[in-house]
Each structure stands twice: as C-alpha cells, then as structure tokens.
Amino acid sequence: MSAADEGSDSVASAEEKSPESSGGAPDESGGPGDSSAATASPPEVEVLERPKRKPPRSWKNIALKTFLTLLGVALLGGFLWGAGPAEVAQNIRTVGWGFFWLVAVALTWRACATTGSWVLQSGERRVSWGKMFLIRSAGESINMLSFFGNVAGEPIKAMLLKRDLGGAEATGLVLLDKTVFFLASMVFMVVGTLSGVWVLADTTGLVITTVALIVPWLAALSWIVWRQYKGDFVTQVMRITRIFRVRLSDKTLGKLRRIDTILAEAWRGKKSRFYLSFSAHLMGRLLRAVDVWVCVILLGEEIHLFEAYFAAASGMLSSASFVFIPGSLGAFEGGHAFVFEAIGLGFSAGLTVGILRRIRNYFIAALGYLLLVLWPPAREEVPPQDGERPAAA
C-alpha cells in the first residue's frame, strides 16, 4: 500500500468514528460531551510558497556584452582585412583534411589534463579515468562557448562529479584542479613569452610590456594559492560577493567552509599528488607548442619548436589580457599574427593559425556540448513515508 492510500484510509476511519466511540473517559477539560473538544481547531496546513522567479537580466549587462562581442568581431575583421581575406582562405584550403591532425593534438592534451585531475582524487570514492575524461570534455565545452572566460564550465564538472564524490568533495576537487591547471599555464606562459621576447624580439620596451601584462595574473594566482593553503579561499570569495549584495544561508556557508577544509588538507597533505597533477597539466600545455608547429607544417612552412612555443605562449597571454572580450575574439588571432610577423613567417600565416585553432576548439566544444546534452539524468531519491523504503524517482 502506498503512502497516499494509507493517508486516505486513516482519514476515512477518523470520519466514521463518532465522538462517543472515540473514548468515554473524560479528559482534563471535561467529559466526552465537552464543547471545547467538539470544536477542536483543525490541523494547520503548510502553505508552500511559489518559487521566486529569477530577476530579469539588466539591459545594461546585455548591452555591455553585445558591445564587447562586436568589438571582438571588429578586431578580427580588421586583422583579416589587413592580412587579405583571399590569402587566409587559401591557407585554410591548403590545410584541408589535415585539420583533423589538430583535433588529435587537442584530444591528446585533453587526456593530459584529465590525468592531472584524476591523480588529485583521494579517499575511498573515486571516479574512473574514462568518466573523468567525459566530464572534463563536457565542462570544457561550456568554457569555450560561454561569455565568462575559462571558468563557466567548472560548475558543470562539479555537478557531474557530485553523483560519485559528494557535493563538497566534488567542488573541492574542481577548484584544486583548476588552480593547478592555472599554475601550469602560468609557468608555460611566463617562460615562453619572456624567453621568446628576449631572444627573438630583443626589444627592451617589448620585454617591459610583456612583464606588465604578466604581473597582474601572477599576483592573482599567488593570492588564490595562499588562501587555499590557509583554508579560507572560498570564504574570502564570498566576502567579496557581499559587495554585490549576495546573501547565503547558514547551511550554504557550512558547505563552503567544508570545501575550504578540503582544499587546505589537499595542499598540506601528500605533495606527490600535486607534483603528478602539475606535471600532467604542464605536459598538456607544452602540447600547445606542438599544436602551432603542426599548423605551420600543414601550411607548408617551416618553424622551430622554440618559435612555436613562443607563438603559443604569446597567444595565451593576448587572450588573458583581453579576457573582457567574449572568447578573446580577435585578440587570440591577432596575437598569433603579430608573433608570426616578428619571427618572419608573415602576418597572414599567423592569422590563419589563430583562426584554425579557434575553429578546432569550437569543433571539439560542439562534441563536448553534445555529450553534455546526452548525459543521463541523475536519479533522485524520494524521501520515505511511514516506514517505507526510499524509492528512486
């Protein structure tokens, strides 16, 4: 018998009973015919409030994002006009089916990044490498397709990992992995850009400009690692959000403190997991240089791996410097174009490499988004009723 049937039977039996049959012994307020007992107030009914609708998006926010997107389109259009649309189109046709070699390189560095995430796991509950690869692919697709830079897909990863690890553990793992990923990216970018500018460009002004672009990111990443080690990173971030009048419940704050504890234990625990994760992420970043090298080979040109490393690191720095433009549109391609011009391969070839890498990234992001759409829904537990066993909805 279901809980609803039991409830209806109990109500029916209560209506069949008369006041006399409900008991002849007098209670404290009088006999069975007492009027106060006959006019007892009915049980209170809990009124469920309708969920509040999300506030409409501000037109100023929409206008700003539209303006920045158009700015990126204008930048890309200007670079394309300067390089010559016909020449860029011919370069893309030259690559042809070799485009899928670029896809293979990207999947290889995705495998390295997955390994970096997988080795950070601790405890009894773990996720297999294959499932971690699929989860990372789904989350990275949102990172590539969204307007919020390289972090919009992280909640997706945490949501999918939550089913196997639990909420706090999944969020802690995603935050820790993203921090190690940024550390490896910073090492790759700093070494590549500074060494490339010093050796290839040999211009003091360009070196100073490069350092000025790197310092803010280095300071921000240092603050993140320091706060995670102290065990109050999430708490500090929540304090910053109070500026925007974001209020959190005590239950949510308790979960956030649990995440801070997990992060602090990870940084102070075994260092072997950190070194393995950092090495895997750094290897994935170094494959970006191989990616540029393959692009140039497909175009029929020659380039040294050091020059390809410089081009990949400079493209990353230009994207980070123009992070306020959705997807760093135009800035990513322009960074490649100017570096290729500096090393003697031509503005058009550099712009083509930037465009090819963006198209490849969107291609892989579309596959990851399709994976996210086809991901099986979570099974929700229905709370037990009157001693029944919990059932899955």
Rosetta blueprint (number, residue, H / E / L):
1 M L
2 S L
3 A H
4 A H
5 D H
6 E H
7 G H
8 S H
9 D H
10 S H
11 V H
12 A H
13 S H
14 A H
15 E H
16 E H
17 K L
18 S L
19 P L
20 E L
21 S L
22 S L
23 G L
24 G L
25 A L
26 P L
27 D E
28 E L
29 S L
30 G E
31 G L
32 P L
33 G L
34 D L
35 S H
36 S H
37 A H
38 A H
39 T L
40 A L
41 S L
42 P L
43 P L
44 E L
45 V L
46 E L
47 V L
48 L L
49 E L
50 R L
51 P L
52 K L
53 R L
54 K L
55 P L
56 P L
57 R L
58 S L
59 W H
60 K H
61 N H
62 I H
63 A H
64 L H
65 K H
66 T H
67 F H
68 L H
69 T H
70 L H
71 L H
72 G H
73 V H
74 A H
75 L H
76 L H
77 G H
78 G H
79 F H
80 L H
81 W H
82 G H
83 A H
84 G L
85 P H
86 A H
87 E H
88 V H
89 A H
90 Q H
91 N H
92 I H
93 R H
94 T H
95 V H
96 G H
97 W H
98 G H
99 F H
100 F H
101 W H
102 L H
103 V H
104 A H
105 V H
106 A H
107 L H
108 T H
109 W H
110 R H
111 A H
112 C H
113 A H
114 T H
115 T H
116 G H
117 S H
118 W H
119 V L
120 L L
121 Q L
122 S L
123 G L
124 E L
125 R L
126 R L
127 V L
128 S L
129 W H
130 G H
131 K H
132 M H
133 F H
134 L H
135 I H
136 R H
137 S H
138 A H
139 G H
140 E H
141 S H
142 I H
143 N H
144 M H
145 L H
146 S L
147 F L
148 F L
149 G L
150 N L
151 V L
152 A L
153 G L
154 E H
155 P H
156 I H
157 K H
158 A H
159 M H
160 L H
161 L H
162 K H
163 R H
164 D H
165 L H
166 G L
167 G H
168 A H
169 E H
170 A H
171 T H
172 G H
173 L H
174 V H
175 L H
176 L H
177 D H
178 K H
179 T H
180 V H
181 F H
182 F H
183 L H
184 A H
185 S H
186 M H
187 V H
188 F H
189 M H
190 V H
191 V H
192 G H
193 T H
194 L H
195 S H
196 G H
197 V H
198 W H
199 V H
200 L H
201 A H
202 D L
203 T L
204 T H
205 G H
206 L H
207 V H
208 I H
209 T H
210 T H
211 V H
212 A H
213 L H
214 I H
215 V H
216 P H
217 W H
218 L H
219 A H
220 A H
221 L H
222 S H
223 W H
224 I H
225 V H
226 W H
227 R H
228 Q H
229 Y H
230 K H
231 G L
232 D L
233 F H
234 V H
235 T H
236 Q H
237 V H
238 M H
239 R H
240 I H
241 T H
242 R H
243 I H
244 F H
245 R L
246 V L
247 R L
248 L L
249 S L
250 D H
251 K H
252 T H
253 L H
254 G H
255 K H
256 L H
257 R H
258 R H
259 I H
260 D H
261 T H
262 I H
263 L H
264 A H
265 E H
266 A H
267 W H
268 R H
269 G L
270 K L
271 K H
272 S H
273 R H
274 F H
275 Y H
276 L H
277 S H
278 F H
279 S H
280 A H
281 H H
282 L H
283 M H
284 G H
285 R H
286 L H
287 L H
288 R H
289 A H
290 V H
291 D H
292 V H
293 W H
294 V H
295 C H
296 V H
297 I H
298 L H
299 L L
300 G L
301 E L
302 E L
303 I L
304 H L
305 L H
306 F H
307 E H
308 A H
309 Y H
310 F H
311 A H
312 A H
313 A H
314 S H
315 G H
316 M H
317 L H
318 S H
319 S H
320 A H
321 S H
322 F L
323 V L
324 F L
325 I L
326 P H
327 G H
328 S H
329 L L
330 G L
331 A H
332 F H
333 E H
334 G H
335 G H
336 H H
337 A H
338 F H
339 V H
340 F H
341 E H
342 A H
343 I L
344 G L
345 L L
346 G L
347 F H
348 S H
349 A H
350 G H
351 L H
352 T H
353 V H
354 G H
355 I H
356 L H
357 R H
358 R H
359 I H
360 R H
361 N H
362 Y H
363 F H
364 I H
365 A H
366 A H
367 L H
368 G H
369 Y H
370 L H
371 L H
372 L H
373 V H
374 L L
375 W L
376 P L
377 P L
378 A L
379 R L
380 E L
381 E E
382 V E
383 P L
384 P L
385 Q L
386 D L
387 G L
388 E L
389 R L
390 P L
391 A E
392 A E
393 A L
